[in-house]
């Protein structure tokens, strides 16, 4: 039996085929899960529709701006109608204005700080709150973080602070939802060449730095992130919640 046979899930944050969210979604589907997808804005709709269609013409694809509570409510109403019960949720949503990812963190505007935290951190709380009533058989909620939540990464700036809020939210949600047998965890991935990552100044230098400094002397692959996401969604991780799991070829352990 495949690890996620009979499970249903919703994936937030696929932008294109290079997205970490897409790598995890593919792994979940290969493990037997039936998935639905959301997209944010018409610009990404076609990409998500094309990718999701590879799982079948009847795959549920829904618009969702995670800043809008009414759109979140509509998504979960559609999920309840389609699946009845939900088991898996992937949160791969993050955004900060481009100018906040350049220059010095001290120059972050109040509005950029608000937007980064609303989209990148509070959205996990909002989605978990909406998902919990459908997770009547227990469930797994998975977010994506990055090392910049713990240590200073030049140019990551306000996104690092927002990811720290995401990781703290993961722990508090794990505590709240544990009695319902809903687990909440984060993967802290090493750098991956995604659409979002390319918006960070000096990203190519970051890739080379990881290859040089990580114990495994390479960068993580999308397939490896998919495999970790499948493990955390499976019964094999039934006693793991509130954790941030580093999948970065060992970079996180290094001091120099």
C-alpha positions as CSV (number, residue, x, y, z in Angstrom):
1,X,0.0,0.0,0.0
2,X,1.3,3.5,-0.9
3,X,2.0,5.8,2.1
4,X,-0.8,8.2,1.4
5,X,-3.4,5.9,-0.1
6,X,-6.9,7.2,0.5
7,X,-5.7,10.6,1.8
8,X,-7.0,13.9,0.4
9,X,-5.1,17.1,0.4
10,X,-4.9,20.8,-0.7
11,X,-1.8,22.5,-2.0
12,X,-1.3,26.3,-1.7
13,X,1.6,27.9,-3.5
14,X,2.4,26.2,-6.8
15,X,3.7,28.8,-9.2
16,X,5.3,26.6,-11.9
17,X,7.0,23.2,-12.3
18,X,10.1,24.4,-10.4
19,X,8.1,25.2,-7.3
20,X,8.9,23.3,-4.1
21,X,5.1,23.0,-3.7
22,X,4.9,21.2,-7.0
23,X,7.7,18.8,-6.1
24,X,5.8,17.9,-2.8
25,X,2.5,17.7,-4.6
26,X,3.9,15.2,-7.1
27,X,5.4,13.1,-4.4
28,X,2.1,13.1,-2.4
29,X,0.2,12.1,-5.6
30,X,2.6,9.3,-6.3
31,X,2.1,8.1,-2.7
32,X,-1.6,7.8,-3.4
33,X,-3.1,11.1,-2.2
34,X,-5.9,12.9,-4.1
35,X,-5.1,16.6,-4.3
36,X,-6.7,19.9,-5.0
37,X,-4.8,23.1,-5.8
38,X,-5.2,26.8,-5.5
39,X,-3.7,29.7,-7.4
40,X,-3.3,33.4,-6.6
41,X,-4.3,35.7,-9.4
42,X,-4.9,35.2,-13.1
43,X,-1.2,35.4,-13.9
44,X,-0.6,32.0,-12.3
45,X,-3.9,30.3,-13.1
46,X,-2.8,28.9,-16.4
47,X,0.4,27.4,-15.0
48,X,-1.5,25.7,-12.1
49,X,-4.2,24.4,-14.4
50,X,-1.7,22.9,-16.7
51,X,0.2,21.2,-13.9
52,X,-2.8,20.0,-11.9
53,X,-4.4,18.5,-15.1
54,X,-1.6,15.9,-15.1
55,X,-3.4,14.4,-12.1
56,X,-6.7,14.1,-14.0
57,X,-9.2,16.4,-15.6
58,X,-11.4,16.4,-12.5
59,X,-8.7,17.8,-10.3
60,X,-10.1,20.7,-8.2
61,X,-8.4,24.0,-8.9
62,X,-9.6,27.1,-7.0
63,X,-8.6,30.8,-6.8
64,X,-7.4,31.9,-3.4
65,X,-5.8,35.1,-2.2
66,X,-4.7,34.1,1.3
67,X,-5.1,37.7,2.4
68,X,-8.9,37.4,1.9
69,X,-10.9,35.4,4.5
70,X,-13.9,35.1,2.2
71,X,-11.7,33.4,-0.5
72,X,-10.3,31.0,2.1
73,X,-13.8,30.2,3.3
74,X,-14.8,29.5,-0.3
75,X,-11.9,27.1,-0.9
76,X,-12.7,25.0,2.2
77,X,-16.4,24.9,1.4
78,X,-15.5,23.5,-2.1
79,X,-13.2,21.0,-0.4
80,X,-15.9,19.8,1.9
81,X,-18.2,19.4,-1.0
82,X,-15.6,17.5,-3.1
83,X,-13.9,15.4,-0.4
84,X,-15.9,15.6,2.8
85,X,-12.8,14.9,4.8
86,X,-9.4,16.5,4.4
87,X,-6.1,14.9,5.6
88,X,-3.2,17.0,4.2
89,X,-2.5,20.7,3.7
90,X,0.7,22.2,2.1
91,X,1.4,25.9,2.8
92,X,4.0,27.2,0.4
93,X,3.0,30.8,0.3
94,X,5.4,33.7,0.9
95,X,5.7,37.3,-0.4
96,X,7.4,40.6,0.4
97,X,7.7,43.6,-1.8
98,X,10.8,43.4,-4.0
99,X,12.4,46.6,-2.6
100,X,12.2,45.0,0.9
101,X,14.5,42.2,-0.3
102,X,17.2,44.7,-1.3
103,X,19.4,47.0,0.7
104,X,19.4,47.1,4.5
105,X,16.7,45.5,6.7
106,X,16.6,48.6,8.9
107,X,15.0,50.4,5.9
108,X,12.0,48.0,5.8
109,X,8.8,50.1,5.6
110,X,5.9,49.5,7.9
111,X,3.7,48.4,4.9
112,X,6.3,45.9,3.6
113,X,6.6,44.4,7.1
114,X,2.8,44.1,7.3
115,X,2.5,42.5,3.9
116,X,5.3,40.0,4.4
117,X,3.8,38.8,7.7
118,X,0.2,38.7,6.5
119,X,1.0,36.6,3.4
120,X,3.9,34.5,4.7
121,X,3.0,33.8,8.3
122,X,-0.6,34.7,9.2
123,X,-1.9,32.8,6.2
124,X,-0.8,29.6,7.9
125,X,-2.9,30.4,10.9
126,X,-5.9,31.3,8.7
127,X,-5.6,28.2,6.6
128,X,-5.1,25.8,9.6
129,X,-8.2,27.3,11.2
130,X,-10.3,26.7,8.1
131,X,-8.9,23.2,7.5
132,X,-9.2,21.8,11.1
133,X,-13.0,21.2,10.9
134,X,-12.5,19.0,7.8
135,X,-9.6,17.0,9.4
136,X,-12.0,14.8,11.4
137,X,-9.6,11.8,11.0
138,X,-6.5,13.8,12.0
139,X,-4.2,15.4,9.5
140,X,-0.9,16.8,8.6
141,X,-0.3,20.5,7.9
142,X,3.1,21.3,6.3
143,X,4.8,24.7,5.8
144,X,8.0,25.7,4.1
145,X,10.6,27.8,5.9
146,X,14.2,28.8,5.3
147,X,17.4,29.2,7.4
148,X,17.0,32.9,7.2
149,X,14.4,32.5,10.0
150,X,17.2,31.6,12.4
151,X,20.3,33.4,11.1
152,X,21.0,36.5,9.1
153,X,21.0,35.9,5.3
154,X,21.9,39.1,3.5
155,X,19.1,40.5,1.4
156,X,16.5,38.0,2.8
157,X,15.6,40.8,5.2
158,X,12.0,41.0,6.2
159,X,11.3,37.6,4.8
160,X,13.6,36.1,7.4
161,X,11.6,37.8,10.1
162,X,8.3,36.6,8.5
163,X,9.7,33.0,8.3
164,X,10.6,33.2,12.0
165,X,7.0,34.1,12.7
166,X,5.9,31.2,10.5
167,X,8.1,28.8,12.5
168,X,6.7,30.1,15.8
169,X,3.2,29.8,14.5
170,X,3.9,26.2,13.6
171,X,4.7,25.4,17.2
172,X,1.6,27.2,18.6
173,X,-0.7,25.6,16.0
174,X,0.8,22.2,16.8
175,X,-0.1,22.7,20.4
176,X,-3.7,23.9,19.6
177,X,-4.4,21.2,17.1
178,X,-2.7,18.3,18.7
179,X,-5.8,17.1,20.6
180,X,-7.5,16.7,17.2
181,X,-4.6,14.5,16.0
182,X,-3.6,17.3,13.5
183,X,0.1,17.7,13.2
184,X,1.8,20.9,12.1
185,X,5.4,20.9,10.9
186,X,7.8,22.9,8.6
187,X,10.5,21.9,6.2
188,X,13.4,24.4,6.2
189,X,14.8,23.7,2.7
190,X,18.2,24.7,1.4
191,X,18.1,27.1,-1.6
192,X,16.2,25.9,-4.6
193,X,16.0,27.7,-7.9
194,X,12.4,28.7,-7.8
195,X,10.5,31.8,-9.1
196,X,10.4,33.2,-5.5
197,X,14.1,32.6,-4.9
198,X,15.2,34.4,-8.0
199,X,13.7,37.6,-6.5
200,X,16.4,37.6,-3.8
201,X,19.4,39.6,-4.6
202,X,22.6,37.4,-4.8
203,X,20.7,34.1,-5.0
204,X,23.1,32.5,-7.4
205,X,25.9,33.3,-5.0
206,X,23.9,31.6,-2.2
207,X,23.6,28.4,-4.3
208,X,27.4,28.4,-4.8
209,X,28.0,29.1,-1.1
210,X,25.8,26.1,0.0
211,X,27.7,23.8,-2.4
212,X,31.0,24.9,-0.9
213,X,30.0,24.8,2.8
214,X,27.4,22.1,3.3
215,X,28.7,18.8,4.5
216,X,27.3,17.0,1.5
217,X,28.9,19.5,-0.8
218,X,25.8,20.0,-2.9
219,X,22.4,21.6,-2.9
220,X,19.2,19.8,-2.1
221,X,17.0,18.5,-5.0
222,X,13.3,18.9,-5.5
223,X,12.8,15.2,-5.4
224,X,14.4,15.0,-1.9
225,X,12.1,17.7,-0.7
226,X,9.2,15.8,-2.1
227,X,10.3,12.6,-0.3
228,X,10.6,14.5,3.0
229,X,7.2,16.1,2.5
230,X,5.7,12.6,2.0
231,X,7.3,11.3,5.1
232,X,5.9,14.1,7.2
233,X,2.5,13.6,5.8
234,X,2.5,9.9,6.4
235,X,1.7,7.7,9.5
236,X,5.5,7.2,9.8
237,X,5.7,10.7,11.2
238,X,2.6,10.3,13.5
239,X,4.6,11.4,16.6
240,X,6.2,14.4,14.9
241,X,4.6,17.8,15.3
242,X,5.7,21.4,15.9
243,X,9.0,20.7,14.3
244,X,11.2,22.5,11.8
245,X,13.1,19.8,9.8
246,X,16.2,21.0,8.0
247,X,16.6,19.5,4.5
248,X,19.6,21.4,3.4
249,X,22.5,18.9,2.9
250,X,23.6,19.6,6.4
251,X,24.3,23.3,6.0
252,X,22.4,24.2,9.2
253,X,24.9,22.4,11.4
254,X,27.9,24.4,10.3
255,X,29.5,27.2,12.3
256,X,32.0,28.2,9.7
